[in-house]
Amino acid sequence: MKYRFGFWLGMTLCFSLWAAELADFGVAKTWMYQAEERGQSAARAADGGTVLRWDGQRAGYAELFLAEPVPVPGKGEGIFRLKYRNLSEPAALRSINLRLRDQKGEMFQWKQRPGEKNGALSFDVSADNFSDCWGGNGRPELPLEVAGLGFDFAAGSGVGAIEPGRLTFEAGRHLRFPAREVWRSFGEDELWQLQAYRGRVHAVEEADSLTVDAAAEIVILRDRGLQLETFGRPREMRFRVRLDSGEAQFAPELRDSTGKVRLLPKQRLKQGENELRFPLREALREFSGLVSVECLKLFLPSRQARVTLEQAELSRELTPAEAVRFRVETGNGVRVLKLGEERALAVTFTNTLTDRPVELAAGLEIMDYHGRCKVLEKTLRLLPGERRCLPLDWKPERFGWHRIRCTLSDRSVPEEKRQVSNSFAYLKPAGPTPGRAEGFLFGVCSHPERWGKRVRELEAEAAGLCGAKVMRDDTEWNLIQPEPGIWNYSLFDHIVEAFGKRGIELNAILAYSPLWARDRERFPRQDAWRAFVRRTVERYRNRIRFWEVWNEPDLPGFAPFGSDRYVEMLKNAYTEIKQAAPEAVVLTGGFATSVTLPQMLADPDRQKRILAEGRGSYQVHAFHGHGDFPYFAQLVDLNLLPMRRKLGVTEPWYANETALTSTEGGERKQAETLFKKLFHAWSRGSIGYNWYDLRDDGYSRTDGEHNYGMLTHDFLPKPVYAVYNMLAGTFSGAEFLRQEQVAGAKNLWLFTFRSGNTLLLPGWSENSGYGCRPVAVRTDARRAERIDLMGNIEPLPLVNGLLLFEIGPEPATLRLIEAHKSEIAGCPVQLAGGGLAVPGREYPVTVLLENPLGTAADFEVALTAPAGLEFQGETLRRFRLEAGEKRRWNCVAVTGRTFRAAGQEPAVIRLRYAVSGTPWKGEESLTVRAAVAIPAADRPDRKPDFRLDRVGQVQSFFRNDPAMSHLVWKGPEDLSAEIRLAADAEALELSVAVRDDIHVQPFRGAAVWQGDNVQIGLAFPNQRGFWEIGLSRLEDGTSEVFIWRAAYGFAPAVVAKQFRLIAERKGTVTTYQAKLPFRALGITPETAQSGFRFNLVVNDNDGGGRESFMRIASGLAEYKQPELFPYVMVVE
């Protein structure tokens, strides 16, 4: 109590003299949105304050609302200050967000990054500088009220806590000053597309300008980068434009987040230089959310003008901390710090304020991939517009991805802090290397044809440094021949040159017909198609080896014409390619998947027909398969390879576009996925692997298509870039030998490759809940090393030709130098749990020991239990094992009646081990899984096992903001459900009673999730992958079972026919009675009794599309993560 009083008192003396208190979140009555679902809580602390706790693994943000919103005086413009105490690691809390609501219920949010553990944040609030808004027209309408606070967490940051305090307000005072910076150049940095209305246009691109020579009424200028970049509420746009001849008017056209477009007032150009200023404050009042520039327009009254565009600037009002631009420098444009060039590591600061210097304090936190941190402090004074570069004089200790988080503050406003992050990759670059790739192809996909010359060069540099040897790119016909008789290869000439000089060859996709050369189905005229293919291949003969015919011909979105027409196009392309360049290699278009997606239902066997009917007109079968590793393995092993065998396809296959977006599980999962999918594809015969994408396609954090890259859109490396560099540097030129089997260790993936006189064993564990598993390897190697994902090397000791390689969830590689042979010698120590922990029951634990040494050895093992579990008997034992002997130690733990392993901190049993006479020692871990007990025999009168009837279980799509869900969901009468599980000797039984005021299900098959429907998730032990099953009552009253995803080894359509479903509706209640036979699911009654994971989602459609859903837990509807499903166990 003394500490808290002293802290708040000191802050009160600082602010209470001039600021009015609005609310104290420490004592006010508050509520949290979806707290239980997200693993969050808000409770009174011992000192009287309110402590908000979260788990960053469960959710990325939290929302705290005042039970009684507080009115904001006057116009609500001024400085809001929030005092807080951060009880977690500073890096875990990305931002604290002030939320104000206007009189019509629209929510406005202002974000700030906390800079210290304990302190205050200042929110400079005006009507047009909010960070986000939702639920209205984007204009704050008075009066305003304080609704609450939001908190954003760093991805994967784990548990944390914060104690928010008093919120004060000072009306009329602001901390923002005029700032201006160059926003766009019009030279080679951009790739402008020009369109002339009623006339013609010609453009001349210089290094720093774009000259437009037009004879037309209107000229429209578009650039993809221009449209991607969004901004909040700038004050003004300025354009420097020169009119060389004729008459012209100029105006930008803006677009908001809802798609609304507005052309700003046109301004007339005078002869010579012009500085055009477009005030934005009033214009943006009509817009909602973030704004982008849709295009630029030139209006030519005399239909003749020559105009040169030189530069665009953006003016804002910013705080001194916001006005400073921060950037990491490494000596190149792609933020790769090369081994031997460590002195190049520096940071630059630029003051964008127009008339005010900044006295800057910058705290730099440098963190590597595995969380090791270094903190540096910098101070400097920057004049208006000044840029300064400061060497760090620090060398990273480990290779790989690093993040630099910079906390900025100006001495004149020390309470105002801002955090900004950059990244760099410290590498021994795997490239560029001369010559064409040999053996397995390390490739990437990219879209250099979309960007200007400077960006194309940077992409080529980034691909070369990380060791890529192939770049898959669209060689777009519509860009090369926009009109009959007009050929322009200049863009693609530069792409071939830029990548080629770095030893990278193209996997060129021949695709995308121009308007003049296609029919209504976008199918190309074959005479024009053949001419394009012939001319293009002739031009790049001896420079491009791989020619791919179209992209994803199994998807109607890319190929709305039928498979027979694609085969015709493929055969014609093959003939022309081989005549122009007999040595070229022809690929089928890369097929998106090996299963039938909803959009493929009209032609479900398209890939099979193309492979069969097109035989002889392709040399490589190209395949994609985006998604996580378990899904990719299922696509390849259960669908792709059996299909090829059945059809007799002997041409090799190529995984030439496959990846995982970082929106599905974060950047760490993305990095691990590259490792796993590449080796799986290689082991299954793929001739190469192309990661999609080299660079993010945009800036959105939520759009999956914007987040596939190994680099961000601004060329900041992501962890996956460092993994690619390690793989290319370690495995280029290697030969696949075999996939290893580790006796007694399930779901361990381990492969063996040879590279010269070195053996390489990449491996990882897919065992959910287990830590590292030590695997003994016998070898004749002279020395051994462990290589982690980032390329860091750790020597491993050899004991009489044996070593211990720990294989865990994070992939790693064992490198055996000067080795002729290796073999798996078992697992010396294994920790196994007794299934699921049921509160109040015994939980058996087994320790398995095996001595792979040629002599006797002592094994010392020690068990420790988490809170809520207690071992009976000894927890420290020493065993003497003879050479080759195996030993089992059975232990029993008792769970407390209140034990729960599904809280914020996982319950983990740990086993420490050491083997005498060797350096082998370490730790294994086992996450204890708690179960919901389900009775074996169902009774109609028993309570439901799960209920869906709370606002915290609802996820709404209303403006894509969960804070508005409680306004949409009206209560259990609107949507709720009761779920009961049971089992007999042959089947799992499920009863779901859904109360829904309106039942709408116009869909069938894979699309039923868009209507009223129940989705089930099941994950059984000893099965790879999981089940995703749909139960529906269709529009005609019939019942339907559809399986989107089955466990590894099962055919979804076959299994679905074995399930029984009766779906009936009476009044407002729809009841789903399903019986799922154990045999169809590949399990036994004992499996149900030992426990499995279960989840359920109820989808809601009231006639306007899928508007919301309710779910037991995350991991099924928003994203696929079965480890988040609850455990259930059938008990007698």
Order of alpha helices (4+ residues) and beta strands (2+ residues): alpha-beta-beta-beta-beta-beta-beta-beta-beta-beta-beta-beta-beta-beta-beta-beta-beta-beta-alpha-beta-beta-beta-beta-beta-beta-beta-alpha-beta-beta-beta-beta-beta-beta-beta-beta-beta-alpha-beta-alpha-alpha-beta-alpha-beta-alpha-beta-alpha-beta-alpha-alpha-beta-alpha-beta-alpha-beta-beta-beta-beta-beta-beta-beta-beta-beta-beta-beta-beta-beta-beta-beta-beta-beta-beta-beta-beta-beta-alpha-beta-beta-beta-beta-beta-alpha-beta-beta-alpha-alpha-beta-beta-beta
